[in-house]
Amino acid sequence: MLGKMEKMHKEFEKFMKKRLKEGMTEKEIEQLINEFQEQYDENFLRKEEFSENEKEIVYDYLDLAFEADTDSERVKYAKKVLKLDKDNLDAEYLIASATSADSLEMLKKLEKVMKHGNEIMEREKYFDEENIGHFWGIFETRPYMRIKCSYANTLVENGMMKKAIKEYEEILKLNENDNMGVRFRLMSLYAFFEDEENALKLYKKYGGHDEVQILLPLSVLYFKKGESAKAANYLKKIEKNVKGIKKFFKDIMNDRDDIYLNQISDMRYRRFTTDELMFSLSDNEYLFGTSMYVFWAYSKLGEKTGVKSKKVVKLKK
């Protein structure tokens, strides 16, 4: 769990601060790390579930908030977190999410959380030049990065695409390794605006593994620009790695997307499979939902039998 990981990280820092001495050899430091791990594992095994005393710890409350079955419980535990840690952005996000009636209200609340997050980053000097590009490796910045990503996603939900692009670009600047996968969402937005220049820059930086969620928007971008040869080229790259791609597009055209939607969750899918294709389509419906791309792609992949009359593709929620 998120809270347990952060708690362990804090305990490790505290342990090393007490025990680490100047001039220690690499072997002695390694022994200290092993000692901490043994102590932590022993304590963990003794506790099958949180005790009442443990629930007083901020990260335990945070876990309870994330695991809560109802919004009221989630808010209750998140508020307890904030009593102990007024700068806990994860708790602020949970409250915003649990108390918002729609995506527009969520956006307004996230703007306040973002403002607070920016203040924290400035105050703690995380925006200093030496940290830019390495944010995910700095444990304390991760809540801020999660909030920034959620804010960008909510901008997209509200149709504020240009603002979302700015946020995703800033996330990649802060964290070049892109541990949260925002490059995929950004590529789809570049494709939506037919921004070939920035799309190719992004592909050059992150496209080395020929990921479906990079290649598919690129194919759509060139389809939208009327450059079918380039669109087909990126589509064929996907075909090399994804089995069943022809059947996938045929099923989508014939409203059988439930077959694939049932196999994926919000952030879990098997790479280089039709799961990832479905995730890309459903996560970026603004790019595919009113396009004839699916029909065109199917025709380029062959197998034209059993196709219904051309129509607008509406993905099921």
N, C-alpha and C positions, 0 to 999 in steps of 0.2 A: 504493500500500500504506500501511497505517496507520503503520508504522515510518518509512517515507520521508517522509511528511507531517510527522510530529512532528520528525524530524531536520531537515528544511528550516526549520521554524518556529524551532527552536533556533539554527540557523546564522544565520538572518535577525536574530534578537535580538542575537546576538554581533556580527554585522557592524555593525548600527546603533549598538550601544553604543560601538564603537571609532570610528566615522566621524561620528556625529551630533554637531554642535556647537551650543551655545546661540546663538540669534539667526539661525539659518539660515532662508532664505526657503522658501516652499512649493515653488517651482521647484527649489531646490537639494536639498530633501528628495526630491522626485520623481526627480531625477537619480540620487540615491543608491540609491533603490529599483530603478531601471532597471539601474544598475550591478551591484547584487547579483543581479538576475534573469539578466543576461547571464553573469556569472561562474558562477552555479549551473547554468545550462543548458549551458555549455561543459563543466563538470566532469561533468555527467550524461551527455552525449553521448560522452565519452571512455570511459565505463565501461559495457560491455555486460552485465557481471555482476559480482557482488561479488568483490573480491580477498581474499586471506587476511588482509591488514592491515585491510581494511574490516570484516571479520567480527568484529574486536575491538570494534567500535562497538556500543553497546547496541541501537540501533534496527535495525541490520542483523541482529543475532541474533534480534531480535523478529520481523522479517520471515521469517527462516528457520524460526522456531518456528511461525508461522501457516501457512506453506506446506508444512510437513513432511508426508510421506506416511504416517508411522506415529506412534503415540502415543509410542513410545520416543524417536524423533527429536525430537518436539515437546517432550518433557520435557527432553531433553539441552540443546537450545538455550534453552529457557526458564530453565533453571538457570544457564546462562552469562549470561543477561540479569541475573538476580538477583545474581550475583557482582559485576557492574558497577553495578547499581542496585537496592539492597535494597528500595526502595519501589515497584518496578514492579508495579502491580496487574494489568496485562494478562498478564504472565508468571505471576503467581500463579494467575490464572484458568485459563490454559492447562494448568498442572500439575494443578489441581483437576479440570478436565474430562477430562484424559487418564488420570487415575489413579482415577476413580470408577467403581465397578461398576454403580451404579444412581442414580436421581434423589435418593434419600434420603441416600446417601453424599455426593453432589454438594452437597446442601443443607448438610450439616454442614461441609463444606470451605469452601463459600462464606461461611458465617457467620464463619469465621476471617478470610477475606479482607476481608469487610465491616468487621470490627472493626479490622483494620489500616488500611483505607481511611478510616474515621472518625477514627482517630488522626492520620493524615496531614492530613486536612482541618482538624482542630482545630489541629494544630501550625503549619500554614502560614496559619492564619486565613482560610481560604476560606469558613468559615461566618459570617464577619462580615456584618452586615446589608446592607451595600452590594453584596454579591455575590449575595445570595439573589434568585432569579428569573432570573439571567443566567449560570448555570453553564456551559452549552455554549459560550458566548462566551469563557470562560476556558479556554484550551487545556489547562492542567494538571489541570483537574477532569474532563476527559472520560473517562479510565480509570475513575475512581470512579463516574461516571454509568453507564458500561457494566456495571460490576460490580453496581451497585445494581439495574439493570434485569434482569440475568441472575438475580440472587438472587430478585427478585419473580416472574420467570417460573418458576423452579424451585419456589417456594412453590406456585404454581398446579398444577404437575405433581404435587405431593404432596398436593393437596386442601386446602391451608391458605389458603383464599380470603380470609378477613378480614385475615390478616397481609399477604397480597399487595396488597390494596386500600390498606392503610396505606403500603406501600412505593411503589406507583404514585402515590399522592397526594403523597407527599414529593418524588418525582421531578419532578412538575409544579410543585410549589412552588419547587424549586431551579432549574428550567428552564421558564419559562412558555411559551417558543416550541415546546416539545415536539418537538425535532429527532429524537427516537427513536420517536415515534408511540405512546407508552404510553397516550395518551387512548383509543385503540381497545380495548386490553385492559381498561382501567378501565371503559369503558362496558359491555362484556360482563359484567363482574363486577357492576356495578350492576344490570344486567338480570337476572342470575342470582338476586340477592337481592330483586328487585322494588323496588329503591330508587329510586322515581320522583323524589324531591326532588333527590338528588345527580345523577341521570342528566340531569335537565333543566338543572341548573346547568352541567354539563359541556357539554351541547348548546348552551346559550346562549353559552358561551365559545369553543367550537371548532367549532360546527356550521354556520358560515356558508357552507361550500362543499358542503354536502349530501353528505358522504363516505359511501360505502356502509358502512364499518365503524363509523360513528356511527349511521346510520339503521337498519340491520338489527337491532342489539341493542335499539334503542328500540322497534321493531315487536314484537320478541319479548317485551319487558318488558310491553307492554300486552296482548299475547296471553295471557301468563301471568296477568295481573290480570283477564282476562275482559272487557277493554274493546276489543272487536274493531274498532270504528269508528276509534279512535285508532291501533290497530295497522295497520289498512289504510291510513290516511293516510300513515304513514311508509313503508310498502311501496310505495305509489304514487309517492312521491318518488323511490325507487330506480328504479322502472320507467321513469320519464321519462328517466333517464340511461344505463341499462344495456340494451343490445340483447340479445335472446335470453334474457331472464330467465325467461319461461314455460317454455321448453324446458329451461333449467337445473334448475328445481325438479322437472320431470317426470323428468329423467335421475337426479337424486339419489334420488327415490322408487323408481326402478327399478334401483338399485344400479349406475348407470353413472357414478359419480363419478370413475373413472379417467380419463375423457376430459378432465377439468378438472385433476385432480391432476398429470398429466403436463406441464401447461403452466406450472406455477408452481414456484418454488424457495422456500427458506426465507424470504427477504425480498424477492423480486422478483415483481412482478405488474403488469399494466396496470390503471391506475385506471379506474373506471367501466366495467368489463367483467365478464364472468362469472368471469374470473380472480380478481378482488377478492372476489366473492361466495364462491368456493371457498376462498380464503385465510381469509376470516372464519369460515366454517363449520369448516374443518379446524383452525384455530388456537384455536378456542374450543369444542371438541367437548362439553365439560361443559354448555354452554348449549343445544346443538342435538341431541346424541346420543340423548336419551331423550324428546324433545319431539315432539308432533304438529304443531308449527308448520309444518314443510315442507309437509305435506298441506294445512293450512289456507291457507297462502300461495298454493299452486298453485291452489286453488279460487277464491281472491279475484282472481287474475290471469286467470282464465278457463281455457279449454281443458281439459276434464275427461276427454277420451277416453284410453284406453290406460292408465289408472291401476290399478295392482295393489291388492290388499286392503291395508287400513291395517295398518301394522306399525311397530315401532320402527326409526328410522333409525340405522344403524351406519356411521359413516364409516370408510373404509379408511385405514390408515396408509401 
